[in-house]
């Protein structure tokens, strides 16, 4: 079934991640037309949604029309595979959850994997994540050999392309006794101290584990000032070691005070396996919308599109993956969208992000927090 998808290929190879021009609107529209027509032809559920809302590929005529594509709710994708290509063409499978919870099965063909790697690399470069200077990587994430299909682990591995790897240490590994992921704060503290002696370090992954490591270094009387080219790319929600929410700016202040890390080098990445596009933060802490995606805010009840600075459900649009009908998905997260970030990056950004719903959706970050809770519990018992 291999098809060319020329418009989607052109879209994925745009030369800049954050332009705001009519030309790029046209490129995005053509790619969305190509993807949505394919999904409409191959997925009965997509056709049923279209018929319910009175929308078909013929109605996708202008850049504004992309927001009218009926979205699939991310929770629906946790229970249905929605594969649009032959099983034999699936090149990669990723899941959204950690140690438990209902998992989303995100599927990609080889061309889709290549597209998202190209897109992510362009976004990382243009948002300022990249450096030519080798770094020692502290991976506060699930080790790749133990989590081959876990979305957050794969994403963190892609982020390792932002600077040459001098050395890499994965800090969340499966225990041989119980098969659960474990984290050793003392090992993490020693690793940070050792790698910082050799040059720039890069810390990637869950910020709660980073914070736990800072606390452990204090307990062990390990003091270090990191190289000024050191960098942090966090993901999975800003919380301290006890699971208490904190802002990116608060976390950056802690790292600056304890390690001498410049605040502008503490960044964050927001995303979900059901959508794939990374939304990277600037030094102001705002997650910018790249040219490879469009976002809207929906009323939680009516699904009406809301104006900027109104809080509602996040509607995500991107045409890069044809293996599944996720070119238009509706998340459970509540956001506000603004424009005019002081950092100078043009276009829209996610001004606030918080979890919606009346129960916890057990994704990678929540499962990771359980590991820290186990550590705290065991220490109290000793």
N, C-alpha and C positions, 0 to 999 in steps of 0.2 A: 504493500500500500504506500510505499515511500513516495511522497509528493515534494514538489520544489518549495512551495510557500515562499515565493520570491519577495513579497511585500514584508513578510515577517522577518526574513533574512535581512532586508534593508533596514528595517526598524532596529534589529539587534546590533547592527554595526554603525549606529550613529556615532559621530566623532566627538560629541560633547554630551555630558550627562545632565546638564542643567541649562539648556537653552530655552528660550520662550519666544518662538517665532511661528508664523503661519506655516512655514515649510515643515517644521517638525510636527505641527498639528496634522498636516496632510499625511505625513509618513505614519503617524500613529493611527489615524483613521483607516488608511489602506490596510494596515496589518490587522486591525480589529475586524474589518470587513471580511478579510480572508479567514481569520480564525473563527469568527462567529458563524459564517456560512458553513464551514466545515463541521462545527459542533452541532449546528441546527440539523444538518443532513444525517449525522451519525448518532445523535443522542435523543431518544424519544422524550426524555425528561426536559431537555432544553426546548424542544418543540412545544411541549405542553405548557411550559412557563411562558413561552412567547405567545401562544394562543390565548392564555389566560390574561396576559397584559396587553394584548393587541399589538405585538411587536414581532417583526420578522427581519431577515437580512436585508430585504428590500427597503426597510425603513431606516437603515443605517447609512445616511447620506451626508451628514455634516459632523464636524468635530464635537458638537454639543450632543449629537444623537447617541454617542457612546455611553452617556450616562443613563440612557433609557433602556439599555440591555438588561433584561431581568436578571438579577443576581441569584446565584445559588448560595444558600446559607451555609456557613462553614460547618455547622453542626450536622447538616445533612451529609456532608462529605466524610464525616466520621463513620457513617453507617452504610454508605454506598460507594463503590469503587469508581463508577462512571468512566471506564476505560474506552477511549475513542479510537484506539489503534489495535492491531493484532497483538496478542500477548507476547508473541515471539519478537516483537519490536521494542519491548520494554527494556531499556538499558540501565535504568536506575530506579530504585524504590526507596523512599524515605518516609519515616513516620514522624508524627508531631509530638508524641508523648514520651515521657521518661520511663519510670519504673512501673507505671500503672495507668489506668484511665483508658477510655475508648480512644483508639488511635486513628488518625487520618492516614490513609495510604496514598501518598503522593507519588505519581508515576511519571516517568519521562522517557522519551526516546533519545537516541544518541544526539540528534540535532538539537533537541531541547536542552540537553545537558550542556552542549557547547555554547548555545545561545546564552543561557543564564550565567555561565562562567565569563563570557565576554562582557555581558551587561554589568555584572557585579564588579569586575575589574575596572571598568570605565568609571563607575560610580565611586568606588574607593579612591581612585586616583584623583578625580575632580573635586571630591569633598575634602581632600587633604590628608588621607590616611596613609599615604605611601612615602617610602624613603628608600634611597639606594644603600643606606648604611646597614650592614648585617646586625642582627639583634638576637639575643637569647629569649626564646619564647616560653612564657609560663602559661600553660593552657589550663585555665580553670573551667574545664569542660570535660565531657565524657570522652575517654580515650578512643581513638578511631578504631583500633583493633577490637575493642569491646562493644562498639556501637556503630557498626557499619551502616545501619539503616536509620540512624537517629538524625533528624534534620539539623538540630543545633550543632551536632558534632561535625557534620559535613560543612556547614556554614563557617564554623570556626577554622576548619582546614583551609577553606577558600581565602579567609582573611590572612592566612600565613603568607599569601602571595604579595602582601603589601610591603614587605621588606625581606631581604635575604635572611635565611635561617642560619644563625650561627650554632644554635643548639635549641632543642625543643623538649620540654618536659610536660607530659600530660598528667594532671593531678587528680582526676576522678577515674578510678579504675575498679574493675570488678574484683571483689574478694574471692579467693579460692575456696573459702569455707562455705560461705552462704550464697555466693553468686550475686550479691547486691553490690551496687556501686558504693565505694567508700572514699573518704577524703581524710588525709592525714595532715592536720594543721602544722605539725612540727616539720614534716617533710617539705611542705609548701614554704614555710618561713625560711628554712635552710636553703631551699632552691632559689628563692628570691635574693637572699643575701649573697649566695655564691655567684649567680649569674650577673648580679649588679657589679661585681668586682671586675668583670671582664669586658664591660662596654654597655651599650644601650640594651635595655630589656623591653619586651612587649608582653603585656598581660591581656589575654583574651578570655572571654567567657563570662560566667555568672559573677556579678559584683559582690554578692553575699559571701562567696568564698574568698574573694580578694580582701574584703573587710575582715573576715575571720583570720586571714593570714597576717594582716596588720596587727590585730590584737595578740596573735601568737608571738610575733616578733617582739612586741613590747614585753610580753610575759617572759620570753627567753633572753631579754636584754640584748637583742640584736639590733644594731642601729646602722643605717646605711643611707647615703644620698645617691640617688640613681643618676645616670648620665642624662644630660639635658635633652638628648634626642630620644629618650624613652617614651613609650606611648601605651595607652590603654584603649582597647575597644571592647566595651562591655555589651552584654545582651542578656535579656531574661528578666528585666525589672530591677529597679534600684531599691535594694534593701540592704540593711546591715546584717551582721552575723546572726542576729536574733529574729530576723524576718520583719523588722520594723521599716516601713517605707522611708526613703530619703530621696532628695532630689539629686540630679546629676551634679549640680553646683556644690551641694553639700559634700558629696562623695569626692569631687575634685579638690575641694578645700582640704579634706582629710589626707589625700594622697600628697598634696603639696606640702602640708605641714610635716607629715611623717617621713616622706621619701624625697622631698625636693622636686617632685615631678611637676612640670608646668601645667597649670590648670587647663590651658588651651589644648593640651595633649591628652585630655581625658574625654573620650568620646563614647558614643552609644550607638547601637544598631537595633532597629525595630523591624520585625518582619514575622511572617508565618509561613509554614511549609505549604499551606493551601494556595498561596499567592506567589511566593518566591522572590519578589523584588525586595532588596534591602533599602530601608529608609535610614540614612545615616545622619547622625547629629553633627552640627557645626560647633564652633567654640561657644556659641550662645546656648547650646543645649537643645536646639530645635531640629527635629527630624525632617529633612527636606524631601520633597516629592520630585523624583528625577523625570526626565523626558520619556523614560521607558514605562511610565505608569500614569494613571489618572486616579484621583480620589474624590469622593463626595461624602457628605454627612447626611444620614437618613434619620427621620423621626422613628423612634423605636416601635411605634404602633402603626402609623399610617404609611411609613416608608417614604414619605414626602422628602424631596431634597431640600435641605436647610441651607441658609446663607452662611457665609463666613462668620466665625466666632460664635456659632451656635453649637452646643454639644449634642451629639447623636451617634448612632451606629456608623462605623467606618465601612464605606463601600469602596472596594479596591478593584481596579481594572488594569489588565495587562495581557497582551496577546502572544507572549513568547512561547507558551507551552501548548502544543496541540494534542498531547497524549490524553489529556483530561479537559473537561469543559470548565476550566477555572479562569476564563478571561474576564469574568464578572462575578465577584464573590462578596458576600455580606458578612462581616465579622461580628463578634459579640463585644468587641472593644468600643468604648465610648471616647470620642476625640473632639477636638475643636481645630479647625483649619484657619490659618491666617496667611497673609502675604506681607512682604516688606521686611524681611529679617535684617537686623543691623549688620549681620556678617557679610552681606553683599551678594549672597547667592540669590538669583532671581526666582520668581515663582512662588508656589504654595509650600507651606510647611505644616507639620502637625504640632500645634502649639501645646496641647495637652493630650495625654493618653492615659486611660484608666480602664480597668477590667469592668465589664458590665455583667448583668445577670445576678441571680440571687443564690448562686452556688459557685464553688470554685471549679473551673475547668482545669483538669489535671494535665497540664502541659509540662514541657521540659523544665521550666523554671520552678514550678511548684514541686515537682519530683526532686529537683536538686535541693530545695529548701528542706525536704524531709531528711536528707542526709545530714545537714547541719543540725537539725533537731535531734537526730540520733546521737550525734557527737556531744551536744550539750547535755542530753539526758545521761549518757554514760559517764560524763565527767562529774555530774552531780552525785551519781551513785558511788563514785570512788572516794 
